[in-house]
Amino acid sequence: FHPDDRGNDDTDSNYIADNRGDEAYCPDIPEGVTNYNIQHNDFRSVDLKEHASGISTSVVITDPSDGSLSTGTTSLSNGSYSFKKAPNLTNLNVYGNYSLDDAQSSGNYDLASKDKLVEVNFGNTGLAIPNMQGAVALQKFSQVYNRGGTTNPLTSGSNYLFANCSALTSLSFYATNLGAINFPTGGFTNTSLTDLDLRYTNIKGGQSGDESEVIKQNTFSSCPNIQNIYIDSGNLLEQEINVDAFKQNPDLRYFWIRSSNRVTGSLPDFGANPNLTNLFLESNNFTGALPNFGSNGSIHYVNIRYNAFTSQIPAFTNLSNLRYLYLNNNSFTSIGEPNNL
């Protein structure tokens, strides 16, 4: 779908009010629709229009013989709603409508179906992050490659747009500029969360009013099921990670953090993470000695390139799953003898 040539204002010969072709409004739907998927089109606008069932409303009629437009009145037996006002959506996917934004919806970022939505995909658009607080059915939310990430901040002080989404398992903002924001005050309150992707987001971490640590002890303490944490930003605080940051995450498998050599201090304790398989810690400023990962028998991939580790490379032993070990560009002084790898 692409914008068409209907008039932009009343000086144009084919103009009809609220029917601007260049605005390319997303299709409105009747109230019974549960699945809305318009991915990979060129829709550009979404408004806040809602017409209840049985109420007469003005509509635009296209003459099939010559394409001319006129207005008429009809009663819509099942109503008509933009996707922001649709009352019964469970799945909403507008990915790939690159120019789609909130300009025609008056800065309103709410979704009327919030309590029923299970999956939402706002990726590769200019839409702002919606307010999904308390969305009890929401399981997956994706807003990758998006240009509206700073319009309605993901976090601001104690306000977190996904607070108390108890069913949320996956939250991804890959390659979406979220601005130099903190992590939620009090941590991520998503008890079912397994996957969090904050790569290439420009976040700074810490918490509002307390930026003494980039990841605090309570940042993920309410996420006992989390498996994959990806954080990549050149704005991350020049601070350390709390040593106990992952003590409450026994299922942690993949931890990625890259900060353009900003995050400092010793590595956090991974002794409570027996399922840990991948550590991507490239281009930070971690110091001290590298652990031997003796409590991480599943470890498969370790990348600590471009840090400031010192002392001896440990004598890695009995790590039968270890396959990849990248150690260059540190300040190690010697290497222990590996055994049974």
N, C-alpha and C positions, 0 to 999 in steps of 0.2 A: 504494500500500500504506500502511496506517495501523496503529498499535498496536491490539490487540483487547482483549477483556475477560477473558482467562485470568488466573487468580489471581496475586496478588503474593506471597503467603506461604501457609503450610500451614493458616492459619485460614480461608482462602477455600474455598468448596465446590467450585470447579472448578480448584483448584490442582494442578499436576503439576510436580515438581521440574525445574528447568532449562528450563521451557517458559513463562516469563513473557511474557504477551502485551504488557505495557506496555514491555518491553525491545525488542521488535520487532527481533529478530536478523536480520542480513543472511542471505540464503539460503546454505546450504552446498551444495557441488557435488562431483561425482565427479572423480577424479584426471585424467581425460582432457580436461577443459574448458580451452580456451585463451583464450576471450573472455568477459569478465564485465562486464555492463553493467546497472546498476540505477539509472541516473540519474533524477532527478525523482520520487522516492518519499518515504516517511517512515520508512525503516529507521533504527534508532537505535543498534544495538549490533553489535559484531563481537567474537567470542571467539577463542580459540586452539585450538579443538577440531579434532582430526584423527583419523580412523578409517581404518586401512589396509585395503586390499582383502581380502575373505575373513574378516575378523574380526567375530565376533558383537558386536552392540551394542544397547543399549536405544533404542527409538524410541517416539514418541508417535503413537497411532492415533486418528483422528477418525472417529466413527460417522456415516456420511452421512445416516442417518435422523433423528437428533436433534442432531447436533453435539457429542455428549458425547465426552470424552477418556479414553483408557486407555493403558497402557504395554504394550509387547511387545518381543520380541527378534527381530532379523533379522541375516542375514549380508549385508553390502553388497559386492557383487562388484567394484565399482569404487571402493570407499572413499567417504569423505565428509569434506569439508574446508571450513573457513571461508576467505574470500578471503585472509586473512593467511597461512594454512597451505597453500593450494592449490599444488601443485608445478609446474604446467605453464602458468601464465597468460602470455600475451604482451600482452594488452590488458586494462586494469583501469579501469573508469569508474564512480565512485560519486557523481558530481556531483549536487548539488541535494538530497541527503538532509540537510537543514539540521541536525538534532539528532544526527546520527551522530558518535560519539566513540569514544575508546579505553578507556572506563571498565571494560568487561567483558573487556579483554584484558591486564590486569595491567601496564600501562605498557610493553608490548612493541610497538615500532614497526617491527619487521622484516617483510619480505615474503619468504616462502619461494621465490617465483618470481623473485627479484631478478635472477638471471643470465639470465632468459629474457624478462622484460618489455621491451616496445618502447615502449608508451605507457601513462601513468598519469595519471588525472584525479581529484584529491582536492578539487576546488573546491566551494565553498558547503557545507562540512561543518564539524564541529569536530574532525576528525582531526588528529593531529600529523604533522609531516613525517617520512616514513620514512627509514631509513638506506639509501641507495642507493649507497654507496661501491663502486666497482669493478663497477657494473652495466654490463657490456660491451655489451649489446644495446639499452639504453635510448636512445631518440631524442627523446621528448617527455615533459616532466613539467609538469603544471599544477596549481596549488593556489591559485586566485584566490578572493576573497571568503570566505576561510576564517578560522575563529576559533581554530584550534589552532596557529598559527604560532610561538608562543613556547614551547610545551611541550617540544619536542625541537629545540634551536636549530640553525638552518641552519649556522652557524659558531660555533665556540668554541675560541679559541686556534688550534692547527694542525688541528683537526678540522673537516672540511667534508663535509657529508652527501652530496655528489655528486662527491667527489674521484675522478679517474681514470675518469669515465664518458666513454670516448673516442668513443662514437657519438652523444652527446647534442647535439642541434641547438637545442632550444627549452626554456627554463626560465622559468616565469612564476609570480610571486607577487603579481600585481596586487591591490591592496586587501586584502592580508593582513598583519596586524601581525606582523612578525618580531622586534620588540624592537630595542633600541639595540645592534645587533651590528656587528662589523667585517666587512669583506670577508675572504675566505679568506687566511690567511697564505701567502704565496707566490703569491697570485693564483688566478684561476679556471683549473683544470687540465683544461678541457674543450676538446680540440683541434678538435672539429667544431662547436662552439657558434656559431650564427648569430644567435639572438634571446634577449635577457635582459631581463625586465621586472620591475623592482623599484619600481614606482610605488606610493605610498601604503603603505609598508611600515614606516616609522619607523626604518629602519637609520641608522647614523651613519658608516659607511665607515671609511677607514683600515685598519690592521692591528693585531692584538693586539701590544701592546708598542711600537708605532710609529704614533702618530696625528698625525704632523707634516704629512701630506698626506691629503686626503680620497680621492683616487685616486692610487695610486702608479704608478711606471713599470712595475712587474711585474704590476699588477692584471689586465690583459688581454693581457699579452705572450704567453701560451700559447694565445691564441684567434685564430689568424691569419685565420679565416674569418668572424669576427663582423661582422654587418651592422647590427643594431639594438640599441642600449643605452638603456634607459629607467630613470632613477633619480629618485625623487620622495620626499622626506622632510624634515620639519621638524626632524629630529634630526641631520642631516648636520653633520659637524665644521665649525667655523669656521676652515677651512684652505683652501689652494689645491689645484688639480689639478696634478700633475707635468707640466711642459711637454712631456715625451716620452711621455705616457700612451698615445697612440694611434699611435705610430710603427710598431708591428708589426701594424697592422690596416688593410691597404690596401683592404679591401672595406667599410669602415664607411660606412653610408649615412644612418642616422638616429641622432643623439645628443640625448637629452633629459635635462636635469638641472634640478631645481627644489628650492630649499632654504629657502624663506621668508627669503631674503636672508642666508644664512649662509656659503655657499661664496664664497671671496674670491680675490684675486690676478688675474693676467692669464689670458686664455684659453690653453688648451693649443695646441700647434702642430698644425694640421690640414693641413700641407703634404704629408704622406704619405698623404692620403685623397682621391684623385682622384674617387672615386665618391660623395662626400658630397653628399646632396641636402637634408637637413632638419636644422636646428639649432634646438632649442627650449631656450632658456637663460633663460627668464623668471623673475624674482623670485629672483635671486642677488645677490651683492655683488661681481661682477667689476669690476675697475678697469683703468686704463690706456687705451690706444688700441684701437679696433676694427680688426681686420685687413680687408684689401680682398678676401680670398678669391680671390686671383689664381690659386692652385693648385687651386681647386675649381670647375672649369668646369661641373660638373653641378648646382651649388647651386640649389635651387628655393625654399626657405623658410628665412628667418632671423627669429627672434624673440628679441630681447635686451632686451625691456621690463623696467623696474624693476630696473636694475643701477646701477653707479656708474662707467660709462665716461666718459672725458673726451676732450679734444682734438677734432680735426675728424672729422666723419663722412667716411669715405674717398670718393674719387671712384671709385665702383664702375664698372668698365669691362669690356666684353667678356664679361659673364656672361649669355649668351643664354638660359639656362634660369631665371634668377631671376624669380620672380613675386610673392613676398610678402616684405616687409621691414618689420619692426616695431621702432621705435627709441625710442619715447616713454619718459619718466621715467628719463632719464640726465642727464649733465651735459656734453653736447657743447657746443662753443663756436662751431662753424661747420660748413658742409657743402660738400664738394667737388662738382664738376660731374660728374654721371653721364654715361656715354657707351656707346652700343651695348648697351643692355640689352633 
